[in-house]
Amino acid sequence: MTVEYVSFTDLRTAAFCPRQCYYRRTRRNDGEDDPTPPPEVTAVRGLEPRYEQLLAADDDVLEREPIEPSSAAYRDRLAATRDRLASAGHWERLRDPDVRDAFVTGRDCRGIVHKVLADPLEPVLVSAGRPPERGIWHPQSVHAVAAAKALAWERKTVVDRAWIEYPAYGEIRSLELTTRRKARYRRTLRTVRELDGPPPRIDDEAKCRTCEFADECGVRTRSLRSLLGL
C-alpha cells in the first residue's frame, strides 16, 4: 500500500490556514515536500551556528546581521538564553547536535529537521520568525509534534520533547508532546489529507491581510484607515 506522506510544510501551513495550504499545494511542483526557503529565511537560520561569535561581536558587527532587537538587547537576550539553558544542561547539546538538516520520514509525515539531539532524542526546528510573548505559535507546535513523531517512528523510540529556536531574537524554547498538542496535530493532519478543494475562508483579519493568496482567495480585508474609522 502506498503511503500518502504529508510534508511538514503543508502541515504547518494548514495549522495557520487550511485555505492557504490548499492554494500552495495547487501551485507547487509535484513531489516537492519542503520548498527551498527564500534567502532572507536562510540568512536568519545562518545565525544559529554562530551564537558564540554573535555574543562576542561589537555593536557595529551585529547591526549588519539579520537580527530584530537592537544590538545590545539581542546580546543580552542571547546571553540570558545561554545561561538559562546551560544551567539546565542543554546549551552544549543544542550547540553540538547529533545531526543537522536531517530528512526524516515517519508513519504519516516527512520533512527536514534542522537539528537532531541525542540522549534524549529530540528534534530542533529553527524559525526565521518572531517568538510569541510566551510559549510557541500554534502552527509551529503542530510542526514540532510532526517532527518529533516522525523522528520517533524512524528511530523506533519515544520522543517526548521538541525545541524551537528563534535566532533573530536570541530565543530558544522547548515544548512537551502533551496529549492536547498531539490531538491538534492529528486534526491538522486529517485536514490536509481531506483537502480536495478550497476549504471555507477563515475569519482572521490579521492572517488574511498578509496572505499572498488574498486576491485569489477573494477574502476582503479592511485597510488600516478603515479600521481606525478614518
Disulfide bonds with the S-S distance in Angstrom:
none
